[in-house]
Amino acid sequence: DKKQAEETCDEAVEWLEDLDNKTSEDYALLALIQSFGIQFKGMKAMFISSRIKKNAKKAISMEPKNLRAHYVFASNDFYTPEKYGGGKNAEKFLLKAIALPDQKVKNPFLPSWGKEQAYEMLIKLYIKKKDLANAKKHFKAGIDLYPESYNLKQLAAKLIE
């Protein structure tokens, strides 16, 4: 239900924007939800994309070792068409994301998402660039960390020459 999905994204964005004393994690989550919701926005996408970048940059400036912030910034760049300036920073930010720990302190209540998704996107980026050596290298590292990952397993067939 696209209408309900858009409304839910809009509500989540509004809630996070209204949140006082946002943390780096809050800004990363806000940028992620904006990123997901952009598919429903048509011509407004260009304006939302700049807000996504702003929020991801804010998250990174507040906490340079927040892998989710690096992943969200990379994701926005990855999905932005080249003619609109996309594709220039995804690799750098994805490599940074996979190099960072899931959490600074192990805590089941803190966010830990992002690294598996960063591996997936990085592999897709290398496949798109026809750089199978790097795609295979990062596939091996990702699948070693996430052996049950459906999304990573789906990429295996694309790595066969």
C-alpha positions in Angstrom: 0.0 0.0 0.0 2.1 2.9 -1.3 -0.2 5.6 0.1 0.1 4.1 3.6 3.8 3.6 3.2 4.3 7.3 2.2 2.1 8.5 5.2 4.1 6.3 7.6 7.4 7.6 6.3 6.1 11.2 6.5 5.0 10.6 10.1 8.4 9.1 11.0 10.3 12.0 9.4 8.1 14.5 11.2 8.5 12.8 14.5 12.3 12.7 14.1 12.5 16.3 12.9 10.6 17.4 15.9 12.8 15.5 18.3 14.8 17.7 20.6 18.6 17.1 21.2 19.0 14.7 18.3 22.0 12.3 18.4 24.1 11.1 15.5 21.9 8.0 15.4 18.7 10.1 15.2 20.1 12.0 12.2 21.2 8.8 10.5 17.8 7.2 11.0 16.1 10.4 9.8 18.2 10.4 6.6 17.4 6.7 6.1 13.7 7.2 6.4 13.9 10.2 4.1 15.8 8.0 1.7 13.2 5.3 1.7 10.4 7.8 1.4 11.9 9.6 -1.6 10.4 7.0 -3.9 6.9 8.4 -3.2 7.8 12.1 -3.8 8.2 12.5 -7.6 9.5 15.9 -8.5 10.2 16.7 -4.8 13.0 14.1 -4.8 15.7 16.6 -5.6 14.9 18.7 -2.6 14.6 15.7 -0.3 17.9 14.4 -1.5 19.6 17.6 -0.3 18.0 17.1 3.1 19.2 13.5 3.2 22.7 14.6 2.5 22.5 17.4 5.2 21.2 15.0 7.8 23.8 12.3 7.0 26.6 14.9 7.1 25.3 16.1 10.5 25.3 12.5 11.8 28.9 12.0 10.6 30.0 15.4 12.0 28.5 14.5 15.4 29.9 11.0 15.4 32.6 10.3 12.8 32.6 6.6 13.7 28.8 6.1 13.2 28.7 3.4 10.5 25.0 4.0 9.9 25.6 7.6 9.0 28.3 6.6 6.5 26.0 3.9 5.0 23.1 6.3 4.6 25.3 9.0 3.0 26.6 6.3 0.6 23.2 5.0 -0.1 21.9 8.4 -1.1 24.9 8.9 -3.4 24.6 5.4 -4.9 20.9 5.9 -5.9 21.3 9.5 -7.1 21.6 9.4 -10.9 25.0 10.5 -12.2 23.4 13.4 -14.1 22.4 14.8 -10.8 25.8 14.4 -9.2 25.4 10.9 -7.8 27.9 8.1 -7.8 31.0 10.1 -6.7 31.1 9.2 -3.0 29.4 5.9 -2.4 32.5 3.8 -2.5 34.4 5.9 0.0 31.6 6.0 2.5 30.8 2.3 2.1 34.4 1.4 2.7 34.4 3.5 5.8 31.1 2.0 7.0 32.4 -1.6 6.7 35.6 -0.7 8.5 33.7 0.6 11.6 32.3 -1.4 14.5 28.5 -2.0 14.6 28.5 -0.3 18.0 31.2 1.4 20.1 29.9 -0.5 23.2 28.1 -3.8 22.8 24.6 -3.2 23.9 21.5 -5.0 22.6 19.4 -1.8 23.0 21.6 0.3 20.7 21.3 0.3 16.9 23.5 -2.2 15.1 22.1 -2.2 11.6 24.0 -1.0 8.6 27.2 -3.1 8.1 25.5 -5.9 6.2 23.7 -3.4 4.0 26.9 -1.6 3.4 28.6 -4.8 2.2 25.6 -5.5 -0.1 25.7 -2.0 -1.6 29.5 -2.1 -2.0 29.4 -5.4 -3.8 26.6 -4.0 -6.1 28.7 -0.9 -6.8 31.7 -3.0 -7.8 29.5 -5.2 -10.0 28.1 -2.1 -11.6 31.7 -0.8 -12.2 32.6 -4.3 -13.6 35.2 -4.6 -10.9 34.7 -8.3 -10.1 37.9 -8.6 -8.2 36.8 -6.1 -5.5 33.2 -7.4 -5.7 34.4 -10.9 -4.9 36.8 -9.7 -2.2 34.0 -7.8 -0.3 31.5 -10.6 -0.9 33.9 -13.0 0.8 34.3 -10.6 3.8 30.6 -9.9 4.0 29.4 -13.5 3.7 32.0 -14.5 6.4 30.4 -12.0 8.8 26.8 -12.6 7.7 26.6 -16.2 6.4 22.8 -16.3 6.6 22.3 -13.1 4.7 19.7 -13.6 2.0 20.7 -10.4 0.2 24.4 -11.2 0.1 23.7 -14.8 -1.1 21.6 -13.3 -4.0 24.7 -11.5 -5.2 26.8 -14.7 -5.5 25.4 -15.6 -8.9 26.5 -12.2 -10.3 30.1 -12.8 -9.3 30.5 -15.9 -11.5 32.6 -14.9 -14.6 
